[in-house]
């Protein structure tokens, strides 16, 4: 599933391939990114820390932020 939370923000959830990420355009709105993060959290996902995986700069200057599946205890 890929969903957009506003212009320039895409949330990608592929449970079968264990591929979870958010892709953002350089000019995205912060509110749209916050919405995508909230939506991801509702699915049990959280951003990977930069120690776990740095954001990826794509050829089109978009940024890809990787997510991981978390349990309720890990979110606290």
C-alpha positions, 0 to 999 in steps of 0.5 A: 500500500502506498498512500499520500498524506499531502503534496510531496509526502508518500507512506509506503507499507509492504508487509509481505516484503517488510518494506516500510518507508516515507518518501518526501519531496524537498518542498513538503509541508511539515504538517503532511509529514507529521500526518504520515508519521501519525498514520504509520504509528497507527499501523505499529510503525516507527522511524528508524533512528539514524544509528539504525539507518540514515535517511536516503537521498534519492536521485530526484532529491526526494528523501526516504525515511525508513520505518520499522515495526514496533510493539507497544512496549517499544513505543513507550 
